Amino acid sequence: MNTVVERELELNLVLSPERSIPVPARLAYRASDPYAVHITFHIGSEQPVNWTFARELLVEGVFRPCGHGDVRIWPTKVDGRSVVLMALTSPDGDALLEAPAAIVSAWLERTLRVVPPGTEQDRLSLDEVLADLLTPTPADDLWLQNPWPSDESKDGD
């Protein structure tokens, strides 16, 4: 079963300490991809912007600063409100996004009920995938045959 946990919310794109603009977004978690969270930003362009990173990173970032490189997350307070900041870096640019901590935490709690921490691997069905990949097919027989006949004759001449 592929359970999906989604949440529409409004993030703030921080442009400066004094200025930010609202950005509609969607948080998505799929039990079939149990280690990842997906965030889609609707920024008014033809195509939305999609980011995928470790659920564990977001869970930790709600409580303490974490991450390095392309995704860094940390909790803080802005005007007395608890928020989660996400710094995202790509070749196309950098973005600092502010999300309401209560909404992110409630959504994460729902994902953790669907796939509890430590049980993610059980959802991957790696044995089935490997069995499918390693099961010989009729075409494999052609690949396993020697493409060049032997110089030796079969009757010993």
DOVEX-7849 format. One line per field, with one value per residue: x, y, z of N, C-alpha, C in turn; residue number from 1. Coordinates in steps of 0.001 Angstrom, whole numbers. Layout:
BEGIN
n_u: [X;...] $
n_v: [Y;...] $
n_w: [Z;...] $
ca_u: [X;...] $
ca_v: [Y;...] $
ca_w: [Z;...] $
c_u: [X;...] $
c_v: [Y;...] $
c_w: [Z;...] $
resi: [NUM;...] $
***
This chain:
BEGIN
n_u: [838;597;772;153;1116;134;429;-750;654;1701;4717;7348;9422;12453;13752;15252;16291;14159;12201;9986;8392;5275;5022;3283;3151;3685;3926;5001;4854;5699;4901;6051;8490;10242;12322;12434;11361;9242;9108;7181;7317;5355;5991;5018;6017;6184;6612;6473;8791;10697;11868;13698;14560;16123;13848;14566;16345;14647;13064;14991;15762;13618;14057;16768;19662;20694;22125;24024;25737;23630;21120;20022;18687;16928;15523;13835;12813;10549;9389;8151;6948;7231;9291;10511;13464;14634;17393;18175;20239;21231;22470;21055;20573;20135;17970;16146;13844;10956;9032;5986;6481;4701;2904;4620;5677;3353;2635;4914;4656;2430;3589;5412;3768;2709;4975;6996;10053;12986;11708;11712;13177;11779;9704;10748;11016;13300;14260;12406;12741;15445;15281;13681;15411;17533;16509;16760;16201;14837;16438;18820;20093;21171;23133;24818;25930;28784;29893;31636;32393;34200;37554;38269;37307;34289;34350;36909;38769] $
n_v: [-1172;2202;4750;8221;11240;14456;18056;21205;24435;27740;29175;31439;33225;34377;37436;39493;40587;42247;41807;39586;37198;35588;32107;29654;26213;22623;19954;16638;13174;9881;6571;4599;5638;5810;7159;9783;13228;15430;18602;20931;23937;26629;29032;30861;30454;28704;25999;24216;24324;21676;19975;17411;15669;14086;12673;12369;14481;16728;16107;16233;18893;20371;20491;21149;22792;21465;19564;20131;21606;21378;21457;22896;23061;24606;25410;28370;31560;33984;37122;36281;33915;30396;28999;27097;27211;26828;26467;26417;25350;25556;25015;26929;28938;30354;29872;31001;29767;30114;28302;27577;26226;24608;23574;22140;20298;18883;17703;16136;14371;12902;11558;9981;8269;6791;5532;4400;5573;3751;1637;2008;595;-1785;-1105;-908;-3247;-4584;-7196;-8276;-6531;-6998;-9735;-9600;-8162;-9949;-12263;-14541;-13860;-14766;-13408;-13203;-15650;-15404;-13498;-14860;-16816;-17799;-15502;-15958;-18684;-21611;-22311;-24869;-27981;-29840;-32598;-33336;-33113] $
n_w: [0;-884;904;1059;2478;2622;2688;2262;2445;3420;2838;3758;1682;2426;1853;2876;6170;6828;4939;3311;1122;495;-295;-1875;-1023;-1063;1095;853;1492;814;1454;-62;-701;1631;3007;2235;1980;190;-1234;-2844;-4478;-5414;-7422;-9194;-11685;-14869;-14348;-11252;-8463;-7286;-4432;-2874;-11;2870;5176;7829;8173;8157;10392;12453;12105;13059;15731;16225;14787;11667;8952;5949;3171;396;1690;4599;7846;10521;13749;14919;16313;15146;15411;17785;16997;16524;14149;11344;9648;6347;4449;1175;-1432;-4769;-8151;-9526;-7731;-4393;-1575;1211;3300;5323;7549;9285;12446;13936;12028;10305;12142;12944;10503;10035;12191;11385;9185;10526;11911;9831;8685;10933;12515;11759;10570;7901;5960;5713;4057;1549;20;-973;-1424;-3229;-5408;-6053;-6692;-8988;-10655;-10884;-11978;-14574;-18039;-21287;-23160;-21816;-22207;-24739;-24309;-22642;-24202;-26136;-28409;-30488;-32405;-31504;-32565;-32635;-33884;-33419;-33694;-33267;-35335] $
ca_u: [0;1396;134;742;751;396;-36;-560;957;2343;6042;7843;10750;13103;14585;16150;15734;12940;11254;9783;7188;4638;5181;2475;3974;3066;4773;4499;5605;5156;5393;6865;9793;10122;13388;12438;10242;9219;8490;6933;7079;4652;6574;4485;6635;5457;6773;6826;10138;10613;13034;13573;15677;15859;12860;15322;16904;13573;12697;16015;15783;12554;14544;18119;20278;21279;22345;25151;25655;22455;19944;20286;17410;17054;14371;14090;11602;10442;8271;7499;6399;8197;9380;11618;14113;15264;18291;18334;21245;21309;23193;20204;20503;19915;16705;15905;12397;10478;7796;5447;6965;3578;2371;5630;5754;2142;2737;5941;4080;1598;4472;6042;2769;2579;6204;7786;11507;13600;10992;11713;13722;10733;8823;11432;10892;14534;14389;11602;13377;16644;14859;13258;16587;18443;15834;17169;15188;15293;17514;20063;20754;21965;24307;25707;26576;30007;29525;32576;32540;35553;38347;38401;36102;33617;34632;38297;39627] $
ca_v: [0;3412;5865;9532;12255;15753;19236;22506;25483;28926;29460;32774;33320;35486;38213;40245;40506;43040;41562;38224;37081;34288;31127;28450;25002;21354;18919;15312;12010;8648;5385;3823;6306;6112;7973;11120;14163;16198;19909;21578;25366;27248;30377;31688;30118;27689;24732;24381;23917;20503;19589;16150;15414;13070;12967;12469;15831;17640;15765;16791;20345;20977;20606;21717;23015;20272;19604;20871;21544;21894;21620;23138;23328;24917;26089;29692;32346;35224;37902;35472;32671;29323;28670;26262;27811;25891;27108;25514;25821;24804;25784;28029;29985;30020;30345;30830;29651;30066;27521;27523;25009;23750;22874;21163;19243;18053;16915;15114;13369;12018;10680;9036;7246;5939;4721;4761;5556;2432;632;2446;-451;-2787;-620;-850;-4511;-4780;-8579;-8448;-5789;-7741;-10971;-9228;-7784;-11078;-13382;-14623;-13725;-15458;-12652;-13452;-16802;-14923;-12798;-15812;-17665;-17282;-14964;-16440;-20129;-22098;-22729;-26322;-28662;-30656;-34022;-33588;-33046] $
ca_w: [0;-991;1600;811;3463;2017;3423;1612;3407;2864;3375;3442;1083;3115;928;3746;7520;6920;3848;2805;301;684;-1368;-1646;-1117;-674;1673;483;1957;246;2159;-994;-723;3065;3578;1640;1972;-1049;-1110;-4130;-4324;-6539;-7398;-10267;-12965;-15623;-13631;-9832;-8058;-6411;-3655;-2149;905;3888;6220;9081;8227;8562;11777;13342;11955;13860;17107;16329;13480;11057;7515;5384;1716;-307;2554;6023;8511;11941;14367;15498;16565;14380;15971;18813;16426;16267;12733;10884;8491;5416;3488;38;-2367;-6025;-9174;-9971;-6723;-2994;-1021;2637;3469;6702;7647;10650;13110;14359;10851;9871;13166;12862;9280;10273;13099;10550;8399;11454;12228;8643;8645;12115;12332;11912;9778;6502;5078;5492;2999;265;-711;-1723;-1853;-4439;-6494;-6446;-7359;-10341;-11429;-11083;-12626;-15982;-19082;-22500;-23810;-21095;-22806;-25864;-23776;-21984;-25203;-26720;-29719;-31502;-32304;-31225;-33715;-32574;-34409;-32417;-33804;-32965;-36523] $
c_u: [891;646;892;207;1140;-155;282;-264;1579;3660;6358;9240;11392;14054;15622;15578;14400;11873;11210;8510;6597;4812;4293;3347;3157;4162;4175;5453;4914;5760;6261;8270;10062;11206;13297;11179;10381;8511;8379;6571;6412;5052;6094;5135;5807;5485;7062;8254;9995;11944;12721;14799;15212;14825;13565;15921;15850;13139;13707;15992;14682;13055;15891;18691;20910;21428;23598;25043;24363;21249;20405;18983;17671;15800;14786;12750;11687;9192;7460;6880;7524;8136;10548;12165;14778;16099;18577;19300;21244;22135;22385;20093;20249;18562;16683;14402;12046;9133;7295;5813;5822;3026;3337;5696;4541;2179;3775;5420;3202;2468;5097;5056;2604;3769;7063;9292;12072;12900;10986;12155;12678;9815;9448;11300;12130;14703;13608;12242;14617;16292;14425;14459;17464;17805;16224;15963;15689;16434;18851;20814;21627;23240;25308;26416;27829;29677;30451;32731;33999;36243;38484;37126;35563;33978;36110;39212;40678] $
c_v: [1247;4592;7151;10492;13603;16876;20470;23529;26662;29129;30920;32644;34569;36173;39043;40124;41252;42636;40087;38215;35684;33396;29926;27211;23782;20443;17575;14241;10776;7454;4524;4411;6773;6990;9445;11920;14988;17523;20508;23030;25889;28722;31258;31432;29035;26332;25004;23900;22785;20265;18282;16002;14471;13548;13177;13868;16837;17378;16387;18316;21077;21262;21307;21916;21726;20486;20362;20752;22146;22172;21772;23581;23631;25616;27464;30353;33627;35939;37070;34176;31660;28965;27723;26943;26721;26699;26084;26142;24931;25612;26987;29152;29433;30560;30069;30875;29474;29346;27546;26183;24071;22948;21798;20006;18315;17165;15797;14006;12396;11060;9611;7961;6277;4987;5148;4718;4166;1348;976;1321;-1525;-2395;-694;-2108;-4779;-6211;-8826;-7743;-6526;-9031;-10682;-8887;-8977;-12289;-13402;-14481;-14470;-14728;-12881;-14637;-16383;-14246;-13757;-16734;-16981;-16773;-15430;-17936;-20507;-22481;-24240;-26952;-29556;-32129;-34337;-33541;-32019] $
c_w: [0;-378;1300;1867;2876;2889;2602;2708;2698;3601;3076;2858;1653;2141;1678;5151;7662;5917;3464;1968;502;-555;-1047;-1866;-722;-128;1278;993;1400;974;1251;-1159;704;3670;3177;1942;698;-777;-2507;-3855;-5586;-6557;-8535;-11615;-13652;-14911;-12154;-9582;-7053;-5716;-2941;-1262;2004;4913;7549;9261;8686;10004;12738;13307;12698;15279;17240;14924;12941;9557;7162;3864;1194;578;4003;6659;9979;12454;14878;15802;15741;14884;16972;18312;16230;14789;12501;9644;7667;4437;2394;-957;-3596;-7018;-9677;-8952;-5340;-2557;473;2828;4933;6705;9087;11308;13483;13185;10379;10860;13109;11627;9442;11187;12325;9737;9289;11916;11057;8534;9833;11823;12605;11110;8285;5556;4775;4343;1614;-574;-1556;-2209;-3141;-5631;-6981;-7167;-8791;-11219;-11786;-11735;-14100;-16909;-20316;-23200;-23120;-21686;-23976;-25390;-23161;-22971;-25715;-28121;-30849;-31362;-32122;-32535;-33744;-33117;-33328;-32509;-33664;-34175;-36404] $
resi: [1;2;3;4;5;6;7;8;9;10;11;12;13;14;15;16;17;18;19;20;21;22;23;24;25;26;27;28;29;30;31;32;33;34;35;36;37;38;39;40;41;42;43;44;45;46;47;48;49;50;51;52;53;54;55;56;57;58;59;60;61;62;63;64;65;66;67;68;69;70;71;72;73;74;75;76;77;78;79;80;81;82;83;84;85;86;87;88;89;90;91;92;93;94;95;96;97;98;99;100;101;102;103;104;105;106;107;108;109;110;111;112;113;114;115;116;117;118;119;120;121;122;123;124;125;126;127;128;129;130;131;132;133;134;135;136;137;138;139;140;141;142;143;144;145;146;147;148;149;150;151;152;153;154;155;156;157] $
***
